[in-house]
């Protein structure tokens, strides 16, 4: 009976691990990586050249009605995208600033979404 209990416990741990989803997006030069984890909570972490800079941290908002956004069990879709362009600068030493990044958008069924970007010099 005890072996059956341990086998069941291991099976439950594996199924819980398999249900979690991790999405990674790297900067154009490949050094900055943002990882979004979706399980019981939505988390993000940031690493640079393989070294973790920000440990997995929870992302959510609690609205005035008490509703918590980013329901991980109701994820609708995810999409990777890239941008290579420039932004006009008003009060800066250059007239245009490069705006090159790779991004990830995760949409949830509750109408909320998460947009993550990995730049060569940082993450947003």
Phi and psi in degrees as a GROMACS rama.xvg file:
@    title "Ramachandran Plot"
@    xaxis  label "Phi"
@    yaxis  label "Psi"
@TYPE xy
-62.7296  -40.2261  UNK-2
-64.5804  -36.8611  UNK-3
-63.51  -40.18  UNK-4
-63.1137  -46.2821  UNK-5
-64.4268  -40.3462  UNK-6
-62.4213  -41.7287  UNK-7
-63.9452  -42.89  UNK-8
-62.3598  -42.6845  UNK-9
-65.311  -41.6334  UNK-10
-60.8329  -42.2443  UNK-11
-65.2558  -41.3909  UNK-12
-63.7408  -40.5968  UNK-13
-66.1081  -42.1045  UNK-14
-67.577  -34.8157  UNK-15
-66.7484  -41.7648  UNK-16
-65.4082  -39.9971  UNK-17
-70.4481  -23.8699  UNK-18
-78.5825  -19.3589  UNK-19
-72.0521  145.503  UNK-20
-122.382  134.61  UNK-21
-119.455  133.983  UNK-22
-122.336  133.078  UNK-23
-122.197  141.555  UNK-24
-132.97  132.44  UNK-25
-109.913  151.136  UNK-26
-65.3254  164.972  UNK-27
-54.5073  -35.5648  UNK-28
-87.3451  -2.4852  UNK-29
81.7267  1.97992  UNK-30
-88.7109  -35.0214  UNK-31
-95.0516  128.843  UNK-32
-128.173  130.069  UNK-33
-110.548  127.297  UNK-34
-114.817  129.255  UNK-35
-109.916  125.435  UNK-36
-109.083  132.534  UNK-37
-122.861  113.222  UNK-38
-144.964  -121.618  UNK-39
-70.7566  -26.1452  UNK-40
-134.944  162.23  UNK-41
-96.4324  126.057  UNK-42
-126.991  162.892  UNK-43
-138.096  154.172  UNK-44
-144.426  156.885  UNK-45
-130.765  135.21  UNK-46
-131.474  154.235  UNK-47
-127.961  121.206  UNK-48
53.0962  39.2761  UNK-49
85.7585  -7.23442  UNK-50
-100.953  125.987  UNK-51
-70.1018  126.027  UNK-52
-100.633  -39.943  UNK-53
-124.977  119.661  UNK-54
-69.0227  159.666  UNK-55
-50.3711  123.442  UNK-56
-128.231  140.55  UNK-57
-73.3877  138.561  UNK-58
-116.187  124.874  UNK-59
-172.068  168.551  UNK-60
-133.148  140.566  UNK-61
-107.165  118.567  UNK-62
-83.017  168.393  UNK-63
-61.0913  -28.0942  UNK-64
-78.9209  -2.18657  UNK-65
91.0326  -3.84157  UNK-66
-72.0988  134.097  UNK-67
-96.6466  132.304  UNK-68
-84.8389  173.933  UNK-69
58.6044  61.9302  UNK-70
-72.3067  107.344  UNK-71
-66.739  -25.4549  UNK-72
-78.7261  -7.01505  UNK-73
-119.096  38.909  UNK-74
-70.105  132.763  UNK-75
-95.865  -50.0463  UNK-76
-159.921  166.047  UNK-77
-141.492  150.474  UNK-78
-151.458  130.373  UNK-79
-91.5762  145.213  UNK-80
-150.776  165.98  UNK-81
-132.555  156.889  UNK-82
-139.954  132.957  UNK-83
-133.769  105.201  UNK-84
-163.837  -158.784  UNK-85
-145.276  152.783  UNK-86
-116.062  135.929  UNK-87
-71.0985  130.272  UNK-88
-103.474  135.895  UNK-89
-89.7054  -54.9813  UNK-90
-119.108  68.7664  UNK-91
-144.948  162.178  UNK-92
-68.2165  -19.1633  UNK-93
-112.276  151.004  UNK-94
-74.4772  -30.4305  UNK-95
-132.7  146.326  UNK-96
-120.238  133.585  UNK-97
-61.2811  139.772  UNK-98
-130.307  70.6464  UNK-99
-108.859  125.673  UNK-100
-161.236  165.549  UNK-101
-113.616  144.141  UNK-102
-135.185  169.101  UNK-103
-138.968  130.956  UNK-104
-117.351  128.835  UNK-105
-118.17  125.476  UNK-106
-105.928  141.31  UNK-107
-114.159  153.288  UNK-108
-65.3498  -19.5192  UNK-109
-82.6425  8.67211  UNK-110
94.0109  -5.18623  UNK-111
-98.6765  158.082  UNK-112
-144.016  166.032  UNK-113
-129.802  128.427  UNK-114
-118.75  121.002  UNK-115
-120.922  139.828  UNK-116
-130.523  141.397  UNK-117
-118.958  112.119  UNK-118
-98.0702  165.554  UNK-119
-63.9292  -29.6075  UNK-120
-105.961  2.76996  UNK-121
172.702  -169.2  UNK-122
-140.195  152.825  UNK-123
